[in-house]
Amino acid sequence: MPGETQMHRTLKKEACRWMYRIGYGAVAAEVRFRSLGIIDAVGAGTFGPQQNFFGSRQSVHQSCFIECKQSRGDFLRDTTADGQLSLCMMEREFNRTHRPRRPMRQTTGLGKFAACLMQPFANLHYILCPAGLIKKTELPLRWGLLTIGPGGISVVVKATWQDCTNCHAVESAIARTLSADIFRADDRALNSVNREILQQQQAMAQRIRQLRPNLMDAVPGLFPPAS
């Protein structure tokens, strides 16, 4: 993303690697959701017996959101005051009783942490940050905490399970993100080739300009004077 720091890019990369390593089959960074905005890292997958969140004997589909925070200010920007959350709960009740077909947006004014719970797309929500940046008591409701250090990512607080029915929407969003990355990669590769060809043409033109005076002296009349 424009203006992004190297630290934030590293956190997103490590978040995706961590999710893939623990079993999420589909993983992507910077996944956009219409009602939530951009989530730093998203994973979805089916976990077999004894590997899922509940440790059940049946396979369970899980989806996970990870928000990467590199500083205190970055973390506080996504927090929400209790009054705003109460207002959104009132809007949710109004939508349920008066506007079931065309509901109002229920996450207006909410920070990302609360918005993810108001309109849940994932079962598990985590915050990833450097060790010591966020206290356990500061965590938003139902969110877990991951920290990164020399030994990699550690689970400090386990996220609380959140029921949701938007699993397919998460997988579709991951697919769209990965497809867009592929097309952008092709564009970047093409632009790189075009730049290389342009540089070669410029070098060739410069070489011709350097050789032209010598050729004019060696072969008179080869290059007629410009009229």
N, C-alpha and C positions, 0 to 999 in steps of 0.2 A: 504494500500500500504506500502511496506517496507520503513522504515525511516520516515514515516508520523507522524506528531505531533498530540497530543490530540486536540489541537485547530482546526486544519484542519478537523479532523474527526467530531468534534462537528458541524462545519459549514456545512459540507455535510449532516449530519443527519438533522439539522434544515432546510436546504434548501429543502430536500425531504418532510419533514413534512409540510412545508409551501405550497408547490405545491399541495400536496394531500388535504390539508385543504381548499384550494380555488377552488378545483374542478377537478384537473388533475387525471384521473382514473388510468393511468399507470405511475409509478414513479420508478426510479432506480438511484443509485449512481455509479460513475466510469464507465460510458458507453463509449465504444470504437467505434470510427468511423475511417475508413481507411484513409481518407484525412484530418482529424482534430486531431486525437489522442484521448486522454481520456478526456471526459467532466465530471466535478465533479458531477453534478446532472441534470437529464433530466426528463421531464414530457410530457405526451401527453394525450389528452382527447377531448371529444366533449362537448361544452358548449351551453346550451340552450338559449332561448331568454332572453335578459336583463342581461345575465351572461357572454357573450363573450366579447372580446376586444372592438368591435364596438358598443355593446349594441343593436344589430339588433334583429329583430323579428324571425330570422331563427337560427337554430342550426349551430354552426361553430366549425370546428376542429382546435384546437390550439396545438402547441408544444412549449416547453420552455427549454432553456439552462440556467444553472446557474453555473458560475465559482466562486469558493470560494477563497478569498485572505486573508491571515492572516497577511501579512506584506507588506511594500512598495516594497521591493525587489521582492517579489512574484508577485506583480502587474506589475512592470516594465518589468519583464522578458517576459510577453506576449504582450507588446506593440510593435508597428512596426513603423519604420521611413517612412516618406512619399515617399522617393525614392524607397524603396522596394515595396511599394504598387503600385506605378506607373509601375514598371517593371512587376508585376504580371498582371496588367491590359493590358499591351502590349501582354503578353503571352496569355491572354484570347482572345484578338482580333485575334491573330495569329491562335489559335485553331479554332475559329469560321469560319475563311476564308480558312484555308489551311488543317487543320487536324480534320475534324468533327467526324471521326470515332474513331481515336486513339489520343485523345488530350494529350498534355503534362500536367503534374501536375501544377496547377496554384497557389498553395499555398506554394511553396518552398520558404523558407526564411521568410515567414510571421509569425507574432505572432498569437496566438490563436484568439485574438479578431478580427483581420482583416480576418483571414482565415475563420471564421464562416460566414462572410458576403460575401466573394468571392464565397464560395460554401455552400449556406445556407441550413441547414437541419431543422432549427427551425424558428418559427414566431417571438418569443420574446427571447431576450438575456439579462441576468442580471448578475451583479457582486455583490456578497455578501461578506461583510467585516465588521469588527468592526466599530462602529461609529467613525467618524473623521479621518479615515485612508485615504480615497480618496475624493478629491474635485469634485464637479459637473463639473467644467471646464476641469478636466482631463479625463473624461469618453470617451471611444472610440465611434466612430460614431455608432448611432442607439442602443447602449447599455444603459440599465437602471441600477440603483443603488439601492441595498438593504443593509440595515444596521441591525446589531443585537445588542440588548441591554438587559437590565433586563426585559423589557416588551415584548421581542420577536423580530420578524422581522418587520421592517418598510420599506415602499416604499418611497425612497427619490426622485428618478427620474424614471418616468415611461418609459419603453422601447418603442422604435418606432417599429411599425409593419413591419415585413419583409416577403414579399411573397416568398413562396417556394413550390416545388412540390415533396418533399421527405418525406412526412408525414409517408408513409408506412415504409420507411427505418428507421425512428426514432422508430416506434413501434417495428419493427423487432430487432433493436439494444437493446431496453429495454428488450424484451423477451429473447434474447441471454444472456444478463447480468444476469437476474434473474435466468435463467436455470443453468448457470454456478455457481451462488452462491449456488443453491440448491445442486448441485453435490459436491461442495467443502465443504458444511456443512455436507453432508453425510460422506465424507472422514474424516473430523475432528472428527465427532462423532465416527466413526469406530476406528480411531487412539486412541481416548480417552478410548474406551472400551479395546482395545488391551493393552494400558498402564496399565489400572486397573488390567487386568488379569495377566500381567507380574509382577506387584507389589505384587499381592496375591500369585503367585507362588514363588516369591523370599522370601516372609514372611514365607510361608509354609516350604521352604527348610531350612531357617534359624532356624525355630522351630524344624525341624527334627534333624538338627545338634546339637541343644542344648539338645534334649532328648536322643540321641544315647548313650552317655556315661552312663546315668542312666539305660537304658535298658540292656546294656552289663553287668553291675554289677548285675542287678536283675535276668536276665535269661542268664546263661552261655551258650555259643555256639550259641546264636541267631544270632550274627553277626560274621561269621568266619573271621579270619585275612586275609588281602589282601596278595596274593602270590607275 
